[in-house]
Amino acid sequence: MKKQTRREFIACSGIGALGMMAGGAACTTEAEQTKNTDTYKFTRNILKEKETYDVVVAGGGPAGVGAAISAARLGAKVLLIEATGCLGGMGSSGLVTAFDPMADGEKILVGGVMLEILDKMFERGFLGPGRTPEGFKKRLGYWTPFHAEGYKLLLDELTTEAGIEVRYFTKVIEADADAKKGVVNGIIQQNIEGLRFVKAKTYIDCTGDAVFTHLCGAACFEAGKDTPEIMAPTLCSYHANIDFSKVIGVSSSHPLLVKAIADGHFSQNDLHLPGMSRVGQDVGYLNGGHIFKMDALNCKSLTEGMKHGRRMAREYLSFYQKYVPGFENAELVATASVMGVRESRRVVGEYELNIDDYMARREFPDQIGVHNKAVDIHPYDTSEEQFQRFSKEYGTVRYKQGECSGMPYSMLVPKGWSNLWVAGRCNSSDIGVNGAIRAQATCNIMGQGAGTAAVQSIKTGQPANDLNTETLIETLRQAGAFVPQKSLSKKMTRA
């Protein structure tokens, strides 16, 4: 047997460990290595699934849940792949346990799967104290805190009832796709059982970071590379033993926050503080502390960001304990297991929703839903200039009572692709609009649109990039989605 170098042994032994479960592996020899000793040829025998699926959804956040449930209820055989151990994404693993405002001051702007989730969470007592349908279904600017554990449980139940196969602790690691033809042939996943090749008729990327779409070779924009800056994420946290009878609301530029900064309390002087939201009798979730310059598409940066976020959670706890009434006995219960990323990849779609559409309150014939959230582009650093820029935008670039605008179907379709959709934060939109529609409710709406479109594509043979959107909207309406446009069109909106 030819003697292996240390590098070859490490590479091959790593593959072999997976190969024992996944059905075999091929290791390379020294002669097969490239001249660059840091580059290796990785060959892997992949076992195909015994079954194929109608729809594979990558990512079990709000968009993935909306996509999977809507597709399954229309009769599709659905596989939902999720990297963590629960569904809900930012609302569960990310501890962002408050839904953004969903009404325009007169009526609720969400329907379908998302409204069903809201109603069931209220019925089960999973919403924060005092949160009622009268609030989230009508009031302008009404936030809806909720219990993360109740949300997880409900999503487990809904996906089980719909007959969806869910695979937790499973990541998408590669794609079999023809970028020139715009066709996906399969998805390669990895979990405790090893590597698996999964084949389906249609695929929906709800990973937030457009992981699968990027692997397919579809065009994407990346924050920090195709944009001047990267919007800072936040690692959210849960806190308990809060006396809410004494609590005063402390948010951006509050006098108590300003005093703490002047006292030198923080290692990072950040005037922007979304604040603490009540989710239980004495429990609150904190959306506070920015991880400036963090790149969610870089593992080292993401790792250091998580470490930084955990340190900041302690700093904010001590701030509340020292400066804010009602928090004297507060304690940190948990920090999120995933980073609250606001910006990473956005796909290049058949149409890019833009800030001009937002300002015009534009209605689209093919819109799969509407929204009315303010443009929310967080400061890029701790400077006074960035804080004032954010404050001005967030205070003025927003809708008034009764106003909203649409999200066209074509923003969910990577340009030129026939059986691939995206839903959620990685949709095709510019920076301004993306900052308004990356909320959990709108992501769920996008997911329902994509899941419904995938089933229509299977049944009719219509490709994603040439779908009859009149039929799509009619199907969404039958499922209770709120799609109020006055006129429909068989053709999608294009640039």
C-alpha positions in Angstrom: 0.0 0.0 0.0 1.3 3.4 -1.0 2.3 5.5 2.0 0.0 8.4 2.6 1.1 11.9 3.5 -0.4 13.4 6.7 -2.6 15.7 4.7 -3.9 12.9 2.5 -4.7 10.8 5.6 -6.6 13.6 7.2 -8.6 14.3 4.1 -9.4 10.6 3.5 -10.2 9.7 7.1 -12.7 12.5 7.3 -14.4 11.3 4.1 -14.3 7.7 5.3 -16.1 8.4 8.5 -19.1 9.7 6.5 -18.7 6.9 4.0 -19.5 4.2 6.5 -23.0 5.6 6.8 -23.6 7.1 3.5 -22.6 4.3 1.2 -18.9 4.6 0.3 -16.3 7.2 -0.4 -13.3 7.6 -2.7 -10.1 9.1 -1.3 -7.5 10.7 -3.6 -3.8 9.7 -3.7 -0.8 12.0 -3.8 -0.6 11.7 -7.6 -4.2 12.9 -7.9 -3.6 16.0 -5.9 -3.1 19.2 -7.8 0.2 21.1 -7.8 -1.3 23.4 -5.1 -0.9 21.3 -2.0 -3.8 23.2 -0.3 -6.2 22.0 -2.9 -7.8 18.5 -2.9 -10.0 16.6 -5.3 -12.9 15.4 -3.2 -14.8 12.5 -4.8 -17.9 11.1 -3.1 -20.3 8.3 -3.9 -23.8 9.6 -3.1 -26.7 7.3 -2.5 -29.9 8.5 -4.2 -33.1 8.7 -2.3 -35.5 5.8 -2.8 -38.3 8.4 -3.1 -38.5 11.6 -5.0 -40.6 14.6 -4.0 -42.8 17.2 -5.7 -41.3 20.1 -3.7 -38.2 20.4 -1.6 -38.1 23.4 0.7 -34.7 24.4 2.0 -35.0 26.3 5.3 -37.7 26.1 7.9 -38.1 29.7 8.9 -41.3 31.7 8.4 -40.9 31.6 4.6 -40.1 27.9 4.5 -43.1 27.1 6.7 -45.4 29.1 4.5 -44.0 27.4 1.4 -44.2 23.9 2.7 -47.7 24.1 4.3 -49.2 25.7 1.2 -47.7 23.2 -1.2 -48.7 20.2 0.9 -52.3 21.4 1.3 -52.5 21.5 -2.5 -51.6 17.9 -2.6 -47.8 18.0 -3.2 -45.4 15.6 -1.6 -43.1 18.0 0.4 -39.7 17.6 2.0 -38.8 20.5 4.4 -35.1 20.7 5.3 -34.0 22.7 8.4 -30.5 23.2 9.7 -31.6 23.5 13.4 -33.9 21.4 15.6 -37.1 23.5 15.2 -39.1 25.4 12.7 -39.6 29.2 12.9 -36.2 30.5 12.1 -35.7 34.0 13.6 -38.9 33.6 15.6 -37.6 30.5 17.4 -33.9 29.8 17.0 -33.2 33.6 16.6 -35.3 34.6 19.6 -36.8 37.5 17.6 -40.1 36.7 19.3 -42.3 39.6 18.1 -44.1 39.9 14.8 -43.8 43.2 13.1 -47.0 45.3 12.6 -49.4 43.6 10.2 -52.4 46.0 9.9 -52.8 49.4 8.3 -55.0 51.0 11.0 -58.2 49.7 9.4 -57.6 46.0 8.5 -55.1 43.2 8.7 -52.9 42.9 5.6 -52.0 39.2 6.0 -54.1 36.2 5.4 -53.7 32.5 4.5 -51.1 30.5 6.5 -49.8 33.5 8.5 -53.2 34.6 9.7 -54.0 31.0 10.7 -50.7 30.9 12.8 -51.6 34.1 14.5 -55.2 33.0 15.3 -54.0 29.7 16.7 -51.3 31.3 18.8 -53.8 33.6 20.3 -56.2 30.7 21.0 -53.4 28.7 22.7 -52.2 31.5 24.8 -48.9 31.8 23.0 -48.9 35.5 22.4 -47.5 38.0 24.8 -49.6 39.5 27.7 -52.4 41.7 26.5 -51.9 40.9 22.8 -55.3 40.4 21.1 -56.7 40.0 17.6 -58.3 43.4 17.9 -54.7 44.8 18.0 -52.8 42.8 15.4 -55.7 42.7 13.0 -56.4 46.5 12.9 -54.0 48.8 14.7 -51.3 50.6 12.9 -47.8 50.0 14.3 -49.0 47.2 16.6 -46.2 44.7 17.5 -47.1 41.2 18.6 -44.7 39.5 21.0 -45.1 35.7 21.4 -43.7 32.7 23.2 -40.9 30.9 21.2 -41.7 27.5 22.6 -45.4 27.8 21.8 -44.5 28.9 18.2 -42.2 25.9 17.8 -44.9 23.5 19.0 -47.6 24.9 16.8 -45.4 24.7 13.7 -44.5 21.1 14.4 -48.3 20.4 14.6 -49.2 22.3 11.4 -46.5 20.6 9.3 -47.4 17.2 10.7 -51.1 17.7 9.9 -50.2 18.8 6.4 -48.2 15.5 5.8 -44.9 17.3 5.3 -41.7 15.3 5.9 -39.5 17.5 8.0 -35.8 16.8 8.5 -34.1 18.6 11.3 -30.4 19.1 11.8 -30.0 18.9 8.0 -28.1 21.3 5.8 -28.0 21.9 2.1 -24.4 21.6 1.0 -24.5 21.3 -2.8 -26.8 21.4 -5.8 -27.1 19.5 -9.1 -28.2 22.2 -11.4 -27.7 23.5 -15.0 -27.3 27.3 -14.6 -27.4 27.8 -18.4 -30.8 26.1 -18.8 -32.1 27.3 -15.4 -33.0 23.8 -14.2 -32.3 22.2 -10.9 -31.9 18.4 -10.9 -31.3 17.7 -7.3 -30.2 18.8 -3.9 -27.4 17.4 -1.8 -28.0 17.4 2.0 -25.9 16.5 5.0 -27.1 15.3 8.4 -26.2 12.7 11.1 -26.8 9.9 8.5 -24.2 11.4 6.1 -24.7 12.8 2.6 -27.8 12.2 0.6 -28.9 13.2 -2.9 -32.6 14.3 -3.0 -34.5 14.7 -6.3 -37.6 16.7 -6.7 -39.7 18.4 -9.4 -39.4 21.8 -7.8 -37.2 23.6 -5.3 -37.8 26.6 -3.0 -34.9 28.4 -1.3 -36.0 29.8 2.1 -32.5 29.8 3.7 -32.4 33.6 4.1 -28.8 33.6 2.8 -29.9 32.2 -0.6 -27.6 29.2 0.1 -29.2 26.8 -2.3 -29.8 29.4 -5.1 -26.1 30.4 -4.8 -25.0 26.7 -5.1 -27.2 26.3 -8.2 -25.2 29.1 -9.9 -28.0 31.7 -10.0 -27.0 35.3 -9.9 -27.0 37.0 -6.4 -26.0 40.2 -4.8 -23.8 40.0 -1.7 -23.8 42.6 1.0 -20.4 44.2 1.4 -19.3 43.1 -2.0 -22.0 44.4 -4.2 -23.0 47.1 -1.7 -20.9 49.7 0.1 -21.8 48.4 3.6 -23.3 45.4 5.5 -26.3 46.1 7.7 -25.4 45.0 11.3 -27.1 42.0 12.7 -28.1 41.5 16.4 -27.9 38.5 18.6 -31.2 38.6 20.5 -31.7 37.3 24.1 -34.3 36.3 26.7 -34.4 37.8 30.2 -36.5 36.9 33.2 -37.4 38.3 36.7 -38.5 41.6 35.3 -41.0 43.6 37.2 -43.1 45.0 34.3 -45.3 47.1 36.7 -42.3 49.4 37.2 -40.7 49.2 33.7 -40.4 52.2 31.5 -39.8 51.9 27.8 -36.2 52.5 26.9 -35.2 52.5 23.3 -33.1 54.5 20.9 -31.6 57.8 22.3 -33.6 57.5 25.5 -32.1 59.7 28.3 -31.2 56.6 30.4 -29.3 55.1 27.5 -27.6 58.4 26.8 -26.6 58.6 30.5 -25.2 55.1 30.5 -23.1 55.9 27.4 -21.8 59.1 29.0 -20.9 57.1 32.1 -18.8 54.8 30.0 -21.0 51.7 30.7 -20.8 50.2 27.2 -17.8 48.9 25.3 -19.7 50.0 22.2 -21.5 53.3 22.3 -24.6 52.6 20.2 -27.6 55.0 20.4 -29.8 52.6 18.4 -31.6 50.3 20.8 -34.8 48.6 19.5 -35.5 47.6 23.1 -37.0 45.0 25.4 -40.4 43.4 24.5 -42.6 41.6 27.1 -43.3 38.0 26.1 -44.4 36.6 29.5 -45.4 37.7 33.0 -41.8 38.5 33.9 -40.0 37.5 30.7 -38.8 39.9 28.0 -36.8 39.5 24.7 -34.1 42.0 24.0 -33.4 43.2 20.5 -30.3 45.1 21.4 -26.6 45.3 20.4 -25.3 45.5 16.9 -22.5 43.4 15.5 -21.1 46.0 13.1 -19.1 45.0 10.0 -20.1 41.3 10.5 -20.3 39.3 7.3 -22.9 36.5 7.6 -21.4 34.8 4.6 -17.9 34.4 6.2 -17.6 31.7 8.8 -14.8 33.4 10.8 -16.8 36.7 10.9 -20.0 34.9 11.9 -18.2 33.0 14.6 -16.6 36.1 16.1 -20.0 37.9 15.8 -21.6 35.2 18.0 -18.9 35.6 20.6 -19.3 39.4 20.5 -23.1 39.1 20.7 -23.0 37.0 23.9 -20.6 39.5 25.5 -23.0 42.4 24.6 -26.0 40.5 26.0 -24.3 40.7 29.4 -23.5 44.4 29.0 -27.1 45.2 28.2 -28.3 43.1 31.1 -26.1 45.1 33.5 -27.3 48.3 31.8 -31.0 47.4 32.5 -30.2 46.3 36.0 -28.3 49.5 36.9 -30.3 52.2 35.0 -33.8 51.0 34.3 -36.6 50.6 36.9 -38.1 47.1 37.2 -34.9 45.3 36.1 -33.1 45.3 39.5 -33.4 41.5 39.8 -33.4 40.6 36.0 -31.3 37.7 34.8 -30.2 36.6 31.4 -31.9 33.3 30.5 -30.6 32.6 27.0 -29.0 34.1 23.9 -30.2 33.0 20.5 -28.6 30.0 18.9 -28.4 31.7 15.5 -27.5 35.3 14.6 -30.2 37.7 13.7 -28.9 38.5 10.3 -30.5 41.5 8.5 -28.6 41.4 5.2 -26.5 38.9 3.3 -27.5 37.7 -0.2 -30.4 38.8 -2.4 -31.1 37.0 -5.7 -31.3 38.6 -9.1 -34.9 37.9 -10.0 -37.2 38.3 -12.9 -38.2 41.6 -11.2 -36.4 43.6 -8.5 -38.8 45.3 -6.2 -37.4 48.8 -5.6 -37.7 51.9 -3.4 -39.6 53.7 -6.1 -42.3 51.0 -6.0 -42.4 51.5 -2.2 -42.8 55.3 -2.4 -45.5 55.0 -5.1 -47.5 52.5 -3.0 -47.5 50.4 -6.2 -50.0 47.7 -6.8 -49.0 44.8 -9.0 -51.4 42.5 -11.0 -49.2 39.5 -9.9 -48.7 40.5 -6.3 -48.8 37.6 -3.9 -49.2 39.8 -0.9 -48.9 43.3 0.5 -47.0 45.0 3.3 -46.8 48.4 5.1 -43.6 48.2 7.2 -41.3 51.2 7.4 -38.0 51.1 5.7 -35.6 49.9 8.4 -32.0 50.1 7.5 -30.0 50.0 10.7 -27.0 52.2 11.3 -23.8 50.8 9.7 -21.6 52.0 12.6 -21.8 53.9 15.9 -21.4 57.4 14.4 -23.8 60.2 15.1 -24.2 60.6 11.3 -25.4 57.0 10.9 -27.8 57.2 13.8 -29.3 60.4 12.4 -29.6 58.9 9.0 -31.4 55.9 10.4 -33.7 58.0 12.6 -34.7 60.2 9.7 -35.5 57.3 7.4 -37.3 55.2 9.9 -39.4 58.2 11.0 -40.3 59.4 7.5 -40.1 56.5 5.0 -43.2 54.7 6.2 -46.9 54.3 5.3 -49.8 56.1 6.8 -53.1 54.7 7.8 -54.8 52.7 5.0 -51.6 52.5 2.9 -49.7 49.5 1.7 -47.9 48.3 -1.4 -47.5 45.0 -3.2 -44.9 42.2 -3.5 -45.0 40.8 -7.1 -44.6 37.1 -7.8 -41.7 37.8 -10.1 -39.5 38.9 -7.2 -39.6 35.2 -6.0 -38.2 33.8 -9.3 -34.4 33.8 -9.9 -33.9 35.2 -13.4 -34.1 32.5 -16.1 -34.9 29.6 -13.8 -37.8 27.2 -14.5 -38.2 25.1 -11.3 -36.5 27.2 -8.6 -38.0 29.9 -6.3 -36.8 31.9 -3.4 -38.9 33.3 -0.5 -37.9 35.4 2.6 -35.1 37.8 3.1 -33.1 36.6 0.0 -35.9 37.8 -2.3 -35.2 40.0 -5.3 -35.4 43.6 -4.0 -33.1 46.6 -3.5 -31.6 47.5 -0.2 -34.4 50.0 0.8 -37.3 47.7 0.2 -35.6 44.6 1.5 -35.2 46.5 4.8 -39.0 46.8 4.9 -40.1 43.3 3.9 -37.6 41.1 5.7 -40.1 40.8 8.6 -41.5 37.4 9.6 -45.0 37.9 8.4 -44.0 39.1 4.9 -41.6 36.2 4.6 -44.4 33.8 5.4 -46.5 35.5 2.7 -43.7 35.1 0.2 -43.4 31.4 1.1 -47.1 30.8 0.5 -46.8 32.4 -2.8 -43.8 30.3 -3.8 -45.2 27.1 -2.5 -48.5 27.7 -4.4 -46.6 28.5 -7.6 -44.5 25.4 -7.3 -47.6 23.2 -7.3 -49.1 25.0 -10.2 -45.9 24.5 -12.1 -46.0 20.8 -11.5 -49.7 20.4 -12.4 -49.6 22.6 -15.6 -46.0 22.3 -16.8 -45.6 26.1 -16.6 -42.1 27.1 -15.7 -41.5 29.3 -12.7 -40.4 32.2 -15.0 -43.5 31.9 -17.2 -46.2 31.0 -14.9 -49.9 32.1 -15.4 -50.1 34.5 -12.5 -53.8 35.0 -12.9 -54.3 31.4 -11.9 -51.8 31.8 -9.1 -53.6 34.7 -7.5 -57.0 33.0 -7.8 -55.5 29.9 -6.0 -54.0 32.1 -3.3 -57.4 33.8 -2.8 -59.0 30.4 -2.4 -56.5 29.7 0.4 -57.4 32.9 2.2 -54.4 35.0 1.2 -54.9 38.8 1.2 -54.3 39.8 -2.5 -56.5 42.8 -3.0 -55.3 44.0 -6.4 -58.1 45.2 -8.7 -56.8 43.6 -11.9 -55.0 40.4 -12.7 -52.6 39.4 -15.5 -51.6 36.0 -16.9 -48.0 37.4 -17.3 -45.8 38.3 -14.4 -44.3 41.7 -13.8 -40.9 42.1 -15.4 -38.2 44.7 -15.3 
